[in-house]
Amino acid sequence: MVRFALAVLLLSLAAAGARADEVGSFANDWTGNGLVVEAFPDPAVAGVTCHIVHFDRSVIDRLTKGNWFENPSNSAISCSQTGPITIGKIALGKKGEEIFSQRLSLFFKSMAVRRIYDQKNDTLVYVAYSRQIKDASAKMGLSTVSLYNTHAVWAMGKP
């Protein structure tokens, strides 16, 4: 019972908001444009960590192309089990819920990650997408974490 209470407490604290930690970065061309790799835990699912990579424009690129205050919307995502899985209160509907958001410009552009539970296949689906007013938000990535044989603990009871 104490383990269950501790798991619920940890999940409640984590739900206050996911924050990404930079785990790597490197230049991908001679102008200094780079890629940044960040990791963040799912705030309501202990034992699942997502890694995202996104583009970071260099000063040279900003000088030659303008758009001083934004980075491209391109990103990629991969999520995996990184410990025992304990699932707190999560949205079970088809829309899922947003678990992470990061600004990519001063105004009107951000990258977000949404978690959807696929109950039929007992799988957590993570969708990274761009929220950009101009040119829609068609840039996205997908990652899944199967709960099959993971002995996942559902703090609120398995649906």
WOCORTA-V593582 format. One record per pair of residues at least 12 apart in sequence whose C-alpha atoms are under 7 Angstrom apart, sorted by the first residue. I is the first residue (numbers start at 1). J is the second residue. If there is no record, write none. Layout:
I/J ; I/J
This chain:
8/88 ; 8/155 ; 11/43 ; 11/44 ; 11/46 ; 11/88 ; 14/43 ; 14/44 ; 15/43 ; 15/44 ; 17/43 ; 18/40 ; 18/41 ; 18/42 ; 18/43 ; 18/99 ; 18/100 ; 19/40 ; 20/38 ; 20/39 ; 20/40 ; 21/38 ; 21/39 ; 21/40 ; 22/37 ; 22/38 ; 22/39 ; 23/37 ; 23/38 ; 23/39 ; 24/36 ; 24/37 ; 24/38 ; 25/37 ; 31/58 ; 31/60 ; 31/61 ; 32/58 ; 33/56 ; 33/57 ; 33/58 ; 34/55 ; 34/56 ; 34/57 ; 35/53 ; 35/54 ; 35/55 ; 35/56 ; 36/53 ; 36/54 ; 36/55 ; 36/56 ; 37/51 ; 37/52 ; 37/53 ; 37/54 ; 38/51 ; 38/52 ; 38/53 ; 39/51 ; 39/52 ; 42/99 ; 43/99 ; 44/87 ; 44/88 ; 44/89 ; 44/90 ; 45/85 ; 45/86 ; 45/87 ; 45/88 ; 46/85 ; 46/86 ; 46/87 ; 47/81 ; 47/82 ; 47/83 ; 47/84 ; 47/85 ; 47/86 ; 48/79 ; 48/80 ; 48/81 ; 48/82 ; 48/83 ; 48/85 ; 49/79 ; 49/80 ; 49/81 ; 49/82 ; 50/77 ; 50/78 ; 50/79 ; 50/80 ; 51/77 ; 51/78 ; 51/79 ; 52/75 ; 52/76 ; 52/77 ; 52/78 ; 53/75 ; 53/76 ; 53/77 ; 54/74 ; 54/75 ; 54/76 ; 55/71 ; 55/72 ; 55/74 ; 56/71 ; 57/71 ; 69/105 ; 69/106 ; 70/104 ; 70/105 ; 70/106 ; 71/104 ; 71/105 ; 73/111 ; 73/130 ; 73/139 ; 74/139 ; 76/141 ; 77/128 ; 77/141 ; 77/142 ; 77/143 ; 78/143 ; 79/143 ; 79/144 ; 79/145 ; 80/145 ; 81/145 ; 85/152 ; 85/153 ; 86/152 ; 86/153 ; 86/154 ; 86/155 ; 87/153 ; 87/154 ; 87/155 ; 88/154 ; 88/155 ; 88/156 ; 89/156 ; 92/117 ; 94/116 ; 95/116 ; 96/114 ; 96/115 ; 96/116 ; 96/117 ; 97/114 ; 97/115 ; 97/116 ; 98/112 ; 98/113 ; 98/114 ; 98/115 ; 99/113 ; 99/114 ; 99/115 ; 100/112 ; 100/113 ; 101/113 ; 108/132 ; 108/133 ; 109/131 ; 109/132 ; 110/130 ; 110/131 ; 110/132 ; 111/129 ; 111/130 ; 111/131 ; 112/128 ; 112/129 ; 112/130 ; 113/126 ; 113/127 ; 113/128 ; 113/129 ; 114/126 ; 114/127 ; 114/128 ; 115/127 ; 122/146 ; 122/147 ; 122/148 ; 123/144 ; 123/145 ; 123/146 ; 123/147 ; 124/144 ; 124/145 ; 124/146 ; 125/143 ; 125/144 ; 125/145 ; 126/142 ; 126/143 ; 126/144 ; 127/140 ; 127/141 ; 127/142 ; 127/143 ; 128/140 ; 128/141 ; 128/142 ; 129/141
